Amino acid sequence: MDSKHPIPTTTRPIAYVRPVETADLPEEVRAQLPGVTRLYAICHEEGEQLALVTDRTMAFVMARQNDYEPVSVH
């Protein structure tokens, strides 16, 4: 295909960033998060959860710092 607008590609693995309600987490995790209602999960492209953070922007920064290409999941 000859395109004037090439599709950007990356050699870094993808990390998905998605919101997670704290109510859906185990009690032992909720106990460490008083007053927090939403976290952001950083997940490997195969679905493995890599981290939970309290700020969406921080999730993207953390993914990039660890050589992942972050994308948002709604």
PDB file of N, CA, C and O in Angstrom:
ATOM      1  N   MET A   1       0.838  -1.169   0.000  1.00  0.00           N
ATOM      2  CA  MET A   1       0.000   0.000   0.000  1.00  0.00           C
ATOM      3  C   MET A   1       0.886   1.236   0.000  1.00  0.00           C
ATOM      4  O   MET A   1       1.800   1.353   0.816  1.00  0.00           O
ATOM      5  N   ASP A   2       0.619   2.134  -0.897  1.00  0.00           N
ATOM      6  CA  ASP A   2       1.369   3.374  -1.008  1.00  0.00           C
ATOM      7  C   ASP A   2       0.548   4.484  -0.359  1.00  0.00           C
ATOM      8  O   ASP A   2      -0.481   4.900  -0.893  1.00  0.00           O
ATOM      9  N   SER A   3       1.010   4.959   0.794  1.00  0.00           N
ATOM     10  CA  SER A   3       0.259   5.949   1.556  1.00  0.00           C
ATOM     11  C   SER A   3       1.083   7.196   1.783  1.00  0.00           C
ATOM     12  O   SER A   3       2.285   7.116   2.038  1.00  0.00           O
ATOM     13  N   LYS A   4       0.443   8.347   1.692  1.00  0.00           N
ATOM     14  CA  LYS A   4       1.118   9.615   1.969  1.00  0.00           C
ATOM     15  C   LYS A   4       1.275   9.840   3.468  1.00  0.00           C
ATOM     16  O   LYS A   4       2.088  10.653   3.907  1.00  0.00           O
ATOM     17  N   HIS A   5       0.491   9.113   4.238  1.00  0.00           N
ATOM     18  CA  HIS A   5       0.506   9.264   5.693  1.00  0.00           C
ATOM     19  C   HIS A   5       0.860   7.920   6.316  1.00  0.00           C
ATOM     20  O   HIS A   5      -0.029   7.113   6.588  1.00  0.00           O
ATOM     21  N   PRO A   6       2.142   7.670   6.544  1.00  0.00           N
ATOM     22  CA  PRO A   6       2.523   6.365   7.111  1.00  0.00           C
ATOM     23  C   PRO A   6       1.981   6.186   8.520  1.00  0.00           C
ATOM     24  O   PRO A   6       1.849   7.142   9.285  1.00  0.00           O
ATOM     25  N   ILE A   7       1.678   4.966   8.834  1.00  0.00           N
ATOM     26  CA  ILE A   7       1.196   4.633  10.171  1.00  0.00           C
ATOM     27  C   ILE A   7       2.404   4.559  11.091  1.00  0.00           C
ATOM     28  O   ILE A   7       3.344   3.811  10.823  1.00  0.00           O
ATOM     29  N   PRO A   8       2.387   5.340  12.189  1.00  0.00           N
ATOM     30  CA  PRO A   8       3.533   5.294  13.101  1.00  0.00           C
ATOM     31  C   PRO A   8       3.636   3.923  13.772  1.00  0.00           C
ATOM     32  O   PRO A   8       2.629   3.321  14.146  1.00  0.00           O
ATOM     33  N   THR A   9       4.836   3.459  13.909  1.00  0.00           N
ATOM     34  CA  THR A   9       5.068   2.184  14.585  1.00  0.00           C
ATOM     35  C   THR A   9       6.062   2.405  15.716  1.00  0.00           C
ATOM     36  O   THR A   9       6.820   3.376  15.715  1.00  0.00           O
ATOM     37  N   THR A  10       6.047   1.519  16.649  1.00  0.00           N
ATOM     38  CA  THR A  10       6.960   1.595  17.772  1.00  0.00           C
ATOM     39  C   THR A  10       7.563   0.217  18.019  1.00  0.00           C
ATOM     40  O   THR A  10       6.932  -0.807  17.757  1.00  0.00           O
ATOM     41  N   THR A  11       8.751   0.209  18.510  1.00  0.00           N
ATOM     42  CA  THR A  11       9.387  -1.067  18.837  1.00  0.00           C
ATOM     43  C   THR A  11       9.180  -1.420  20.310  1.00  0.00           C
ATOM     44  O   THR A  11       9.538  -2.512  20.752  1.00  0.00           O
ATOM     45  N   ARG A  12       8.598  -0.483  21.063  1.00  0.00           N
ATOM     46  CA  ARG A  12       8.346  -0.735  22.479  1.00  0.00           C
ATOM     47  C   ARG A  12       7.063  -1.526  22.650  1.00  0.00           C
ATOM     48  O   ARG A  12       6.126  -1.355  21.870  1.00  0.00           O
ATOM     49  N   PRO A  13       7.002  -2.397  23.664  1.00  0.00           N
ATOM     50  CA  PRO A  13       5.752  -3.119  23.929  1.00  0.00           C
ATOM     51  C   PRO A  13       4.676  -2.153  24.423  1.00  0.00           C
ATOM     52  O   PRO A  13       4.978  -1.107  24.997  1.00  0.00           O
ATOM     53  N   ILE A  14       3.431  -2.519  24.191  1.00  0.00           N
ATOM     54  CA  ILE A  14       2.295  -1.684  24.588  1.00  0.00           C
ATOM     55  C   ILE A  14       1.939  -1.951  26.039  1.00  0.00           C
ATOM     56  O   ILE A  14       1.978  -3.090  26.503  1.00  0.00           O
ATOM     57  N   ALA A  15       1.593  -0.884  26.749  1.00  0.00           N
ATOM     58  CA  ALA A  15       1.033  -0.982  28.100  1.00  0.00           C
ATOM     59  C   ALA A  15      -0.325  -0.293  28.071  1.00  0.00           C
ATOM     60  O   ALA A  15      -0.437   0.852  27.634  1.00  0.00           O
ATOM     61  N   TYR A  16      -1.341  -0.982  28.531  1.00  0.00           N
ATOM     62  CA  TYR A  16      -2.680  -0.424  28.573  1.00  0.00           C
ATOM     63  C   TYR A  16      -2.909   0.252  29.920  1.00  0.00           C
ATOM     64  O   TYR A  16      -2.589  -0.304  30.970  1.00  0.00           O
ATOM     65  N   VAL A  17      -3.466   1.457  29.872  1.00  0.00           N
ATOM     66  CA  VAL A  17      -3.802   2.200  31.091  1.00  0.00           C
ATOM     67  C   VAL A  17      -5.316   2.255  31.179  1.00  0.00           C
ATOM     68  O   VAL A  17      -5.985   2.748  30.271  1.00  0.00           O
ATOM     69  N   ARG A  18      -5.851   1.743  32.283  1.00  0.00           N
ATOM     70  CA  ARG A  18      -7.307   1.738  32.432  1.00  0.00           C
ATOM     71  C   ARG A  18      -7.696   2.103  33.855  1.00  0.00           C
ATOM     72  O   ARG A  18      -6.972   1.798  34.803  1.00  0.00           O
ATOM     73  N   PRO A  19      -8.850   2.762  34.003  1.00  0.00           N
ATOM     74  CA  PRO A  19      -9.319   3.103  35.343  1.00  0.00           C
ATOM     75  C   PRO A  19      -9.817   1.868  36.081  1.00  0.00           C
ATOM     76  O   PRO A  19     -10.382   0.953  35.482  1.00  0.00           O
ATOM     77  N   VAL A  20      -9.597   1.862  37.389  1.00  0.00           N
ATOM     78  CA  VAL A  20     -10.036   0.766  38.254  1.00  0.00           C
ATOM     79  C   VAL A  20     -10.692   1.387  39.480  1.00  0.00           C
ATOM     80  O   VAL A  20     -10.097   2.232  40.150  1.00  0.00           O
ATOM     81  N   GLU A  21     -11.896   0.975  39.765  1.00  0.00           N
ATOM     82  CA  GLU A  21     -12.584   1.451  40.966  1.00  0.00           C
ATOM     83  C   GLU A  21     -12.025   0.694  42.169  1.00  0.00           C
ATOM     84  O   GLU A  21     -11.878  -0.527  42.126  1.00  0.00           O
ATOM     85  N   THR A  22     -11.718   1.417  43.233  1.00  0.00           N
ATOM     86  CA  THR A  22     -11.151   0.755  44.410  1.00  0.00           C
ATOM     87  C   THR A  22     -12.134  -0.244  45.022  1.00  0.00           C
ATOM     88  O   THR A  22     -11.717  -1.197  45.679  1.00  0.00           O
ATOM     89  N   ALA A  23     -13.421  -0.036  44.812  1.00  0.00           N
ATOM     90  CA  ALA A  23     -14.425  -0.971  45.341  1.00  0.00           C
ATOM     91  C   ALA A  23     -14.263  -2.362  44.726  1.00  0.00           C
ATOM     92  O   ALA A  23     -14.710  -3.351  45.307  1.00  0.00           O
ATOM     93  N   ASP A  24     -13.631  -2.443  43.562  1.00  0.00           N
ATOM     94  CA  ASP A  24     -13.426  -3.727  42.891  1.00  0.00           C
ATOM     95  C   ASP A  24     -12.144  -4.434  43.327  1.00  0.00           C
ATOM     96  O   ASP A  24     -11.855  -5.538  42.866  1.00  0.00           O
ATOM     97  N   LEU A  25     -11.387  -3.808  44.201  1.00  0.00           N
ATOM     98  CA  LEU A  25     -10.113  -4.373  44.655  1.00  0.00           C
ATOM     99  C   LEU A  25     -10.301  -5.178  45.941  1.00  0.00           C
ATOM    100  O   LEU A  25     -11.289  -4.989  46.651  1.00  0.00           O
ATOM    101  N   PRO A  26      -9.368  -6.067  46.243  1.00  0.00           N
ATOM    102  CA  PRO A  26      -9.451  -6.821  47.501  1.00  0.00           C
ATOM    103  C   PRO A  26      -9.400  -5.888  48.714  1.00  0.00           C
ATOM    104  O   PRO A  26      -8.810  -4.809  48.654  1.00  0.00           O
ATOM    105  N   GLU A  27     -10.016  -6.312  49.801  1.00  0.00           N
ATOM    106  CA  GLU A  27     -10.090  -5.508  51.038  1.00  0.00           C
ATOM    107  C   GLU A  27      -8.713  -5.087  51.518  1.00  0.00           C
ATOM    108  O   GLU A  27      -8.545  -3.952  51.965  1.00  0.00           O
ATOM    109  N   GLU A  28      -7.720  -5.972  51.440  1.00  0.00           N
ATOM    110  CA  GLU A  28      -6.377  -5.634  51.921  1.00  0.00           C
ATOM    111  C   GLU A  28      -5.761  -4.470  51.143  1.00  0.00           C
ATOM    112  O   GLU A  28      -4.964  -3.713  51.697  1.00  0.00           O
ATOM    113  N   VAL A  29      -6.116  -4.322  49.884  1.00  0.00           N
ATOM    114  CA  VAL A  29      -5.629  -3.197  49.078  1.00  0.00           C
ATOM    115  C   VAL A  29      -6.422  -1.939  49.419  1.00  0.00           C
ATOM    116  O   VAL A  29      -5.845  -0.865  49.586  1.00  0.00           O
ATOM    117  N   ARG A  30      -7.752  -2.074  49.524  1.00  0.00           N
ATOM    118  CA  ARG A  30      -8.600  -0.915  49.862  1.00  0.00           C
ATOM    119  C   ARG A  30      -8.206  -0.315  51.208  1.00  0.00           C
ATOM    120  O   ARG A  30      -8.276   0.902  51.383  1.00  0.00           O
ATOM    121  N   ALA A  31      -7.797  -1.145  52.154  1.00  0.00           N
ATOM    122  CA  ALA A  31      -7.414  -0.663  53.480  1.00  0.00           C
ATOM    123  C   ALA A  31      -6.209   0.278  53.420  1.00  0.00           C
ATOM    124  O   ALA A  31      -6.034   1.121  54.300  1.00  0.00           O
ATOM    125  N   GLN A  32      -5.391   0.135  52.397  1.00  0.00           N
ATOM    126  CA  GLN A  32      -4.202   0.983  52.251  1.00  0.00           C
ATOM    127  C   GLN A  32      -4.500   2.269  51.487  1.00  0.00           C
ATOM    128  O   GLN A  32      -3.607   3.093  51.292  1.00  0.00           O
ATOM    129  N   LEU A  33      -5.760   2.449  51.049  1.00  0.00           N
ATOM    130  CA  LEU A  33      -6.120   3.586  50.204  1.00  0.00           C
ATOM    131  C   LEU A  33      -7.313   4.367  50.752  1.00  0.00           C
ATOM    132  O   LEU A  33      -8.307   4.526  50.044  1.00  0.00           O
ATOM    133  N   PRO A  34      -7.248   4.852  51.976  1.00  0.00           N
ATOM    134  CA  PRO A  34      -8.403   5.572  52.525  1.00  0.00           C
ATOM    135  C   PRO A  34      -8.711   6.827  51.703  1.00  0.00           C
ATOM    136  O   PRO A  34      -7.824   7.631  51.414  1.00  0.00           O
ATOM    137  N   GLY A  35      -9.971   6.975  51.338  1.00  0.00           N
ATOM    138  CA  GLY A  35     -10.412   8.149  50.598  1.00  0.00           C
ATOM    139  C   GLY A  35     -10.198   8.079  49.091  1.00  0.00           C
ATOM    140  O   GLY A  35     -10.648   8.969  48.370  1.00  0.00           O
ATOM    141  N   VAL A  36      -9.532   7.059  48.605  1.00  0.00           N
ATOM    142  CA  VAL A  36      -9.291   6.922  47.167  1.00  0.00           C
ATOM    143  C   VAL A  36     -10.420   6.090  46.561  1.00  0.00           C
ATOM    144  O   VAL A  36     -10.723   5.002  47.052  1.00  0.00           O
ATOM    145  N   THR A  37     -11.040   6.597  45.504  1.00  0.00           N
ATOM    146  CA  THR A  37     -12.136   5.873  44.866  1.00  0.00           C
ATOM    147  C   THR A  37     -11.762   5.304  43.506  1.00  0.00           C
ATOM    148  O   THR A  37     -12.421   4.385  43.019  1.00  0.00           O
ATOM    149  N   ARG A  38     -10.701   5.842  42.880  1.00  0.00           N
ATOM    150  CA  ARG A  38     -10.294   5.370  41.560  1.00  0.00           C
ATOM    151  C   ARG A  38      -8.776   5.326  41.457  1.00  0.00           C
ATOM    152  O   ARG A  38      -8.076   6.238  41.895  1.00  0.00           O
ATOM    153  N   LEU A  39      -8.294   4.252  40.872  1.00  0.00           N
ATOM    154  CA  LEU A  39      -6.880   4.095  40.564  1.00  0.00           C
ATOM    155  C   LEU A  39      -6.751   3.856  39.069  1.00  0.00           C
ATOM    156  O   LEU A  39      -7.750   3.708  38.365  1.00  0.00           O
ATOM    157  N   TYR A  40      -5.516   3.819  38.591  1.00  0.00           N
ATOM    158  CA  TYR A  40      -5.257   3.512  37.188  1.00  0.00           C
ATOM    159  C   TYR A  40      -4.305   2.334  37.121  1.00  0.00           C
ATOM    160  O   TYR A  40      -3.219   2.360  37.699  1.00  0.00           O
ATOM    161  N   ALA A  41      -4.724   1.309  36.413  1.00  0.00           N
ATOM    162  CA  ALA A  41      -3.913   0.113  36.254  1.00  0.00           C
ATOM    163  C   ALA A  41      -3.074   0.243  34.996  1.00  0.00           C
ATOM    164  O   ALA A  41      -3.552   0.695  33.955  1.00  0.00           O
ATOM    165  N   ILE A  42      -1.823  -0.159  35.106  1.00  0.00           N
ATOM    166  CA  ILE A  42      -0.939  -0.266  33.952  1.00  0.00           C
ATOM    167  C   ILE A  42      -0.817  -1.764  33.695  1.00  0.00           C
ATOM    168  O   ILE A  42      -0.349  -2.512  34.554  1.00  0.00           O
ATOM    169  N   CYS A  43      -1.240  -2.198  32.505  1.00  0.00           N
ATOM    170  CA  CYS A  43      -1.266  -3.616  32.185  1.00  0.00           C
ATOM    171  C   CYS A  43      -0.428  -3.912  30.950  1.00  0.00           C
ATOM    172  O   CYS A  43      -0.410  -3.139  29.993  1.00  0.00           O
ATOM    173  N   HIS A  44       0.259  -5.033  30.988  1.00  0.00           N
ATOM    174  CA  HIS A  44       1.037  -5.518  29.855  1.00  0.00           C
ATOM    175  C   HIS A  44       0.072  -5.860  28.722  1.00  0.00           C
ATOM    176  O   HIS A  44      -1.104  -6.127  28.969  1.00  0.00           O
ATOM    177  N   GLU A  45       0.555  -5.852  27.498  1.00  0.00           N
ATOM    178  CA  GLU A  45      -0.318  -6.122  26.349  1.00  0.00           C
ATOM    179  C   GLU A  45      -0.971  -7.511  26.401  1.00  0.00           C
ATOM    180  O   GLU A  45      -1.952  -7.755  25.698  1.00  0.00           O
ATOM    181  N   GLU A  46      -0.444  -8.407  27.213  1.00  0.00           N
ATOM    182  CA  GLU A  46      -1.054  -9.725  27.373  1.00  0.00           C
ATOM    183  C   GLU A  46      -2.036  -9.768  28.542  1.00  0.00           C
ATOM    184  O   GLU A  46      -2.602 -10.821  28.834  1.00  0.00           O
ATOM    185  N   GLY A  47      -2.244  -8.622  29.219  1.00  0.00           N
ATOM    186  CA  GLY A  47      -3.241  -8.524  30.270  1.00  0.00           C
ATOM    187  C   GLY A  47      -2.721  -8.541  31.691  1.00  0.00           C
ATOM    188  O   GLY A  47      -3.474  -8.259  32.622  1.00  0.00           O
ATOM    189  N   GLU A  48      -1.451  -8.866  31.882  1.00  0.00           N
ATOM    190  CA  GLU A  48      -0.889  -8.906  33.230  1.00  0.00           C
ATOM    191  C   GLU A  48      -0.808  -7.491  33.810  1.00  0.00           C
ATOM    192  O   GLU A  48      -0.289  -6.579  33.167  1.00  0.00           O
ATOM    193  N   GLN A  49      -1.322  -7.318  35.023  1.00  0.00           N
ATOM    194  CA  GLN A  49      -1.259  -6.017  35.679  1.00  0.00           C
ATOM    195  C   GLN A  49       0.152  -5.769  36.183  1.00  0.00           C
ATOM    196  O   GLN A  49       0.715  -6.583  36.916  1.00  0.00           O
ATOM    197  N   LEU A  50       0.718  -4.634  35.783  1.00  0.00           N
ATOM    198  CA  LEU A  50       2.080  -4.291  36.165  1.00  0.00           C
ATOM    199  C   LEU A  50       2.130  -3.355  37.363  1.00  0.00           C
ATOM    200  O   LEU A  50       3.034  -3.453  38.193  1.00  0.00           O
ATOM    201  N   ALA A  51       1.156  -2.443  37.458  1.00  0.00           N
ATOM    202  CA  ALA A  51       1.171  -1.465  38.553  1.00  0.00           C
ATOM    203  C   ALA A  51      -0.198  -0.822  38.704  1.00  0.00           C
ATOM    204  O   ALA A  51      -1.017  -0.838  37.785  1.00  0.00           O
ATOM    205  N   LEU A  52      -0.428  -0.252  39.890  1.00  0.00           N
ATOM    206  CA  LEU A  52      -1.593   0.583  40.167  1.00  0.00           C
ATOM    207  C   LEU A  52      -1.081   1.929  40.647  1.00  0.00           C
ATOM    208  O   LEU A  52      -0.210   1.993  41.514  1.00  0.00           O
ATOM    209  N   VAL A  53      -1.618   3.004  40.087  1.00  0.00           N
ATOM    210  CA  VAL A  53      -1.231   4.350  40.519  1.00  0.00           C
ATOM    211  C   VAL A  53      -2.485   5.194  40.687  1.00  0.00           C
ATOM    212  O   VAL A  53      -3.538   4.865  40.141  1.00  0.00           O
ATOM    213  N   THR A  54      -2.374   6.273  41.436  1.00  0.00           N
ATOM    214  CA  THR A  54      -3.542   7.103  41.733  1.00  0.00           C
ATOM    215  C   THR A  54      -3.812   8.184  40.699  1.00  0.00           C
ATOM    216  O   THR A  54      -4.856   8.834  40.757  1.00  0.00           O
ATOM    217  N   ASP A  55      -2.907   8.393  39.761  1.00  0.00           N
ATOM    218  CA  ASP A  55      -3.044   9.484  38.802  1.00  0.00           C
ATOM    219  C   ASP A  55      -2.845   8.963  37.374  1.00  0.00           C
ATOM    220  O   ASP A  55      -1.885   8.245  37.097  1.00  0.00           O
ATOM    221  N   ARG A  56      -3.758   9.332  36.477  1.00  0.00           N
ATOM    222  CA  ARG A  56      -3.688   8.861  35.084  1.00  0.00           C
ATOM    223  C   ARG A  56      -2.414   9.333  34.393  1.00  0.00           C
ATOM    224  O   ARG A  56      -1.759   8.556  33.699  1.00  0.00           O
ATOM    225  N   THR A  57      -2.065  10.585  34.578  1.00  0.00           N
ATOM    226  CA  THR A  57      -0.847  11.111  33.964  1.00  0.00           C
ATOM    227  C   THR A  57       0.375  10.355  34.459  1.00  0.00           C
ATOM    228  O   THR A  57       1.274  10.043  33.678  1.00  0.00           O
ATOM    229  N   MET A  58       0.410  10.061  35.744  1.00  0.00           N
ATOM    230  CA  MET A  58       1.527   9.312  36.310  1.00  0.00           C
ATOM    231  C   MET A  58       1.594   7.903  35.708  1.00  0.00           C
ATOM    232  O   MET A  58       2.685   7.367  35.513  1.00  0.00           O
ATOM    233  N   ALA A  59       0.454   7.313  35.419  1.00  0.00           N
ATOM    234  CA  ALA A  59       0.440   5.984  34.801  1.00  0.00           C
ATOM    235  C   ALA A  59       1.134   6.022  33.433  1.00  0.00           C
ATOM    236  O   ALA A  59       1.910   5.126  33.104  1.00  0.00           O
ATOM    237  N   PHE A  60       0.856   7.048  32.651  1.00  0.00           N
ATOM    238  CA  PHE A  60       1.490   7.176  31.340  1.00  0.00           C
ATOM    239  C   PHE A  60       2.993   7.432  31.483  1.00  0.00           C
ATOM    240  O   PHE A  60       3.800   6.856  30.753  1.00  0.00           O
ATOM    241  N   VAL A  61       3.353   8.291  32.418  1.00  0.00           N
ATOM    242  CA  VAL A  61       4.770   8.583  32.651  1.00  0.00           C
ATOM    243  C   VAL A  61       5.508   7.327  33.094  1.00  0.00           C
ATOM    244  O   VAL A  61       6.591   7.024  32.592  1.00  0.00           O
ATOM    245  N   MET A  62       4.921   6.602  34.030  1.00  0.00           N
ATOM    246  CA  MET A  62       5.560   5.392  34.553  1.00  0.00           C
ATOM    247  C   MET A  62       5.736   4.345  33.448  1.00  0.00           C
ATOM    248  O   MET A  62       6.773   3.687  33.368  1.00  0.00           O
ATOM    249  N   ALA A  63       4.725   4.200  32.605  1.00  0.00           N
ATOM    250  CA  ALA A  63       4.832   3.242  31.503  1.00  0.00           C
ATOM    251  C   ALA A  63       5.984   3.625  30.573  1.00  0.00           C
ATOM    252  O   ALA A  63       6.781   2.771  30.185  1.00  0.00           O
ATOM    253  N   ARG A  64       6.069   4.900  30.219  1.00  0.00           N
ATOM    254  CA  ARG A  64       7.153   5.353  29.329  1.00  0.00           C
ATOM    255  C   ARG A  64       8.530   5.192  29.977  1.00  0.00           C
ATOM    256  O   ARG A  64       9.494   4.823  29.308  1.00  0.00           O
ATOM    257  N   GLN A  65       8.617   5.468  31.270  1.00  0.00           N
ATOM    258  CA  GLN A  65       9.897   5.329  31.971  1.00  0.00           C
ATOM    259  C   GLN A  65      10.377   3.882  31.997  1.00  0.00           C
ATOM    260  O   GLN A  65      11.567   3.616  32.171  1.00  0.00           O
ATOM    261  N   ASN A  66       9.448   2.955  31.823  1.00  0.00           N
ATOM    262  CA  ASN A  66       9.792   1.536  31.830  1.00  0.00           C
ATOM    263  C   ASN A  66       9.763   0.936  30.422  1.00  0.00           C
ATOM    264  O   ASN A  66       9.584  -0.269  30.241  1.00  0.00           O
ATOM    265  N   ASP A  67       9.944   1.811  29.437  1.00  0.00           N
ATOM    266  CA  ASP A  67      10.068   1.411  28.025  1.00  0.00           C
ATOM    267  C   ASP A  67       8.819   0.748  27.441  1.00  0.00           C
ATOM    268  O   ASP A  67       8.919  -0.137  26.591  1.00  0.00           O
ATOM    269  N   TYR A  68       7.646   1.180  27.902  1.00  0.00           N
ATOM    270  CA  TYR A  68       6.389   0.741  27.297  1.00  0.00           C
ATOM    271  C   TYR A  68       5.784   1.904  26.538  1.00  0.00           C
ATOM    272  O   TYR A  68       6.064   3.065  26.835  1.00  0.00           O
ATOM    273  N   GLU A  69       4.956   1.590  25.558  1.00  0.00           N
ATOM    274  CA  GLU A  69       4.184   2.590  24.832  1.00  0.00           C
ATOM    275  C   GLU A  69       2.776   2.555  25.413  1.00  0.00           C
ATOM    276  O   GLU A  69       2.023   1.628  25.117  1.00  0.00           O
ATOM    277  N   PRO A  70       2.394   3.544  26.235  1.00  0.00           N
ATOM    278  CA  PRO A  70       1.086   3.496  26.894  1.00  0.00           C
ATOM    279  C   PRO A  70      -0.052   3.888  25.959  1.00  0.00           C
ATOM    280  O   PRO A  70       0.082   4.798  25.141  1.00  0.00           O
ATOM    281  N   VAL A  71      -1.169   3.189  26.093  1.00  0.00           N
ATOM    282  CA  VAL A  71      -2.397   3.527  25.386  1.00  0.00           C
ATOM    283  C   VAL A  71      -3.545   3.445  26.388  1.00  0.00           C
ATOM    284  O   VAL A  71      -3.507   2.655  27.331  1.00  0.00           O
ATOM    285  N   SER A  72      -4.554   4.262  26.172  1.00  0.00           N
ATOM    286  CA  SER A  72      -5.684   4.321  27.082  1.00  0.00           C
ATOM    287  C   SER A  72      -6.724   3.270  26.716  1.00  0.00           C
ATOM    288  O   SER A  72      -6.985   3.025  25.538  1.00  0.00           O
ATOM    289  N   VAL A  73      -7.307   2.659  27.722  1.00  0.00           N
ATOM    290  CA  VAL A  73      -8.419   1.719  27.550  1.00  0.00           C
ATOM    291  C   VAL A  73      -9.582   2.286  28.315  1.00  0.00           C
ATOM    292  O   VAL A  73      -9.437   2.653  29.481  1.00  0.00           O
ATOM    293  N   HIS A  74     -10.734   2.366  27.686  1.00  0.00           N
ATOM    294  CA  HIS A  74     -11.916   2.947  28.333  1.00  0.00           C
ATOM    295  C   HIS A  74     -12.827   1.875  28.850  1.00  0.00           C
ATOM    296  O   HIS A  74     -13.872   2.178  29.425  1.00  0.00           O
TER     297      HIS A  74
END
